[in-house]
Amino acid sequence: MSAETPAAPGRDEHYLRVFQRNFRAWRGTRPFWAGLFVLLAGLPIAYFPYANLQIGHLTLTMATTAGAGSLIIGVLLAVLGVSLWFQKHVRTFAGVAAILLGLVSLPVSNFGGFIVGFLLALVGGAMAVAWVPGEPLTPPAPGVPAQESDAPEAAGPAVSFAKDAPPAADSDPGTAVPQPVHDLGEPNDLSGTIPVNGANGRHSAG
């Protein structure tokens, strides 16, 4: 392949760039960040009740009597986060369920994983409820440029009331004021005028 030959998209590009472009397109069609926050919210909620905090020579056990409940809440949040990625039509249910599980984790799981898991569940659930799919762009009609298809129709040329009268050479047909022209051989019909004294618009000589 010569230096002047352009790289074909998807064939001559690096595989990392192709993966990044495909991942960006996949991410834009679903509530990705909402699912990520909900998934991360389940980790501290399920971890802290079973963890031991080492402070010097002192071992602090953070296990509680509701350890099983914390584990269930953490697993459910992780499942809801993955569901938001692959089943985007359940985003409203998953978002509301994540918010409720985050609230339940406050008294059950060490204040919601020391507030970290609670805040992640709250933000991720709200983002899932608020997310809506984007509308596809409508392409313009074939053979019509985009600028012309959206522009309003231009006004047609001005119609002159003159009968068989050529337009003036130095006047613009779009701005010229039409002038009525009457033939000498035809009678001037005044039947449409306002009648005066019952004469239908015509004055009698005697």
C-alpha positions in Angstrom: 0.0 0.0 0.0 1.5 3.3 -1.1 1.7 6.4 1.0 -0.9 8.1 -1.1 -3.5 5.4 -0.7 -6.1 6.3 2.0 -6.7 3.8 4.8 -10.0 2.0 4.5 -12.1 2.3 7.6 -12.4 -0.9 9.6 -9.8 -2.7 7.5 -6.5 -0.8 7.5 -7.0 0.8 10.9 -5.5 -0.4 14.2 -7.7 -2.9 16.0 -7.8 -0.7 19.1 -9.1 2.2 17.2 -11.8 0.0 15.6 -12.7 -1.3 19.0 -12.9 2.2 20.4 -15.2 3.3 17.6 -17.5 0.3 17.9 -17.6 0.6 21.7 -18.5 4.3 21.5 -21.3 3.5 19.1 -22.6 0.7 21.4 -22.3 2.9 24.4 -24.4 5.7 22.8 -27.4 3.5 22.3 -28.0 2.5 25.9 -27.7 4.1 29.5 -24.1 3.0 29.9 -23.1 5.4 32.7 -26.2 4.7 34.7 -25.5 1.0 34.5 -21.9 1.5 35.5 -22.9 3.6 38.6 -25.5 1.0 39.7 -23.0 -1.8 39.2 -20.3 0.0 41.2 -22.9 0.8 44.0 -23.3 -2.9 44.7 -19.6 -3.5 45.4 -19.1 -1.5 48.7 -22.6 -2.5 49.9 -21.8 -6.2 49.6 -18.1 -6.0 50.6 -18.0 -4.0 53.8 -20.1 -6.3 56.0 -17.7 -9.1 55.3 -14.4 -7.2 55.4 -12.0 -6.7 58.3 -10.3 -3.4 58.8 -6.7 -3.6 60.0 -5.6 -0.6 62.1 -2.1 -1.3 63.3 -2.2 -4.4 65.4 -6.0 -4.0 65.9 -8.4 -5.9 63.6 -11.8 -4.4 63.3 -14.5 -6.7 62.1 -17.3 -4.8 60.3 -19.6 -7.8 59.9 -23.2 -7.2 60.9 -26.1 -9.4 61.7 -27.6 -8.3 58.3 -24.7 -9.5 56.3 -26.9 -11.8 54.2 -29.2 -8.8 53.4 -26.2 -6.7 52.4 -25.0 -9.5 50.0 -28.4 -9.7 48.4 -28.6 -6.0 47.9 -25.2 -5.8 46.4 -25.9 -8.7 44.0 -29.2 -7.2 43.0 -27.6 -3.9 42.2 -24.9 -5.6 40.1 -27.6 -7.4 38.2 -29.6 -4.2 37.6 -26.4 -2.5 36.3 -25.7 -5.2 33.8 -29.4 -5.3 32.8 -29.2 -1.6 32.0 -26.5 -2.3 29.5 -28.1 -5.3 27.6 -31.8 -4.7 28.3 -32.3 -1.0 27.9 -36.1 -1.3 27.7 -36.2 -2.0 31.5 -34.4 1.2 32.3 -37.3 2.7 34.3 -37.9 -0.3 36.4 -34.1 -0.8 37.0 -33.6 2.8 37.9 -36.5 2.8 40.5 -35.3 -0.5 41.9 -31.7 0.8 42.3 -32.9 3.9 44.2 -35.1 1.8 46.5 -32.2 -0.7 47.1 -29.9 2.2 47.9 -32.3 3.5 50.5 -32.8 0.1 52.1 -29.0 -0.3 52.3 -28.7 2.6 54.7 -30.0 0.7 57.8 -29.0 -2.7 56.5 -25.5 -2.4 55.2 -23.3 -0.1 57.2 -25.1 3.1 56.1 -25.2 2.0 52.5 -21.5 1.0 52.3 -20.4 4.1 54.2 -22.6 6.3 52.0 -20.5 5.5 48.9 -22.8 2.7 47.6 -25.9 4.7 48.6 -24.8 7.7 46.5 -23.8 5.6 43.5 -27.1 3.8 43.6 -29.0 7.0 43.9 -27.2 8.8 41.0 -27.2 5.7 38.7 -30.9 5.1 39.3 -31.8 8.7 38.6 -29.8 8.6 35.4 -31.4 5.4 34.3 -34.9 6.8 34.8 -34.0 10.1 32.9 -32.3 8.4 30.0 -34.2 8.3 26.7 -33.1 6.8 23.3 -32.0 9.4 20.7 -34.1 9.9 17.6 -32.4 8.9 14.3 -31.5 11.6 11.8 -33.8 11.7 8.8 -31.8 11.9 5.6 -33.0 14.4 3.0 -34.9 13.4 -0.1 -32.8 11.8 -2.9 -31.6 14.4 -5.4 -32.4 17.4 -3.2 -29.6 19.1 -1.2 -30.2 19.5 2.5 -30.1 23.4 2.2 -32.8 23.4 -0.4 -35.0 20.8 1.2 -35.4 22.8 4.5 -35.8 26.2 2.9 -39.3 27.6 2.2 -40.5 27.8 -1.3 -39.5 31.0 -3.0 -42.3 33.3 -4.2 -43.1 33.2 -7.9 -42.7 36.2 -10.2 -45.1 39.0 -9.9 -48.2 38.7 -12.1 -49.0 41.9 -14.1 -52.5 43.0 -14.8 -51.5 44.5 -18.0 -53.0 42.8 -21.1 -50.3 42.0 -23.7 -48.1 44.7 -22.2 -44.3 44.0 -22.3 -42.4 44.7 -19.1 -40.2 47.7 -19.0 -36.6 47.1 -19.8 -35.1 49.0 -16.9 -37.6 47.8 -14.3 -37.3 44.7 -12.1 -40.2 42.3 -12.6 -40.1 41.3 -9.0 -40.6 44.9 -7.7 -42.6 46.5 -10.5 -46.1 47.8 -9.7 -48.7 46.3 -12.0 -50.7 49.0 -14.0 -54.1 48.1 -15.5 -54.3 48.7 -19.2 -57.6 49.0 -21.1 -58.1 48.6 -24.8 -59.7 51.5 -26.6 -62.0 49.3 -28.6 -63.6 47.7 -25.6 -66.2 49.5 -23.4 -65.1 50.4 -19.9 -67.3 48.2 -17.7 -68.2 50.1 -14.5 -70.8 47.6 -13.3 -68.6 46.7 -10.3 -68.5 50.3 -9.0 -70.7 51.7 -6.3 -74.0 52.8 -7.7 -74.8 56.5 -7.3 -78.5 57.6 -7.4 -79.5 54.3 -8.9 -77.6 54.8 -12.1 -75.3 51.8 -11.6 -72.2 53.9 -11.7 -73.0 55.7 -14.9 -74.2 59.4 -15.3 -76.9 60.0 -17.8 -76.6 63.1 -20.0 -80.2 64.2 -19.7 
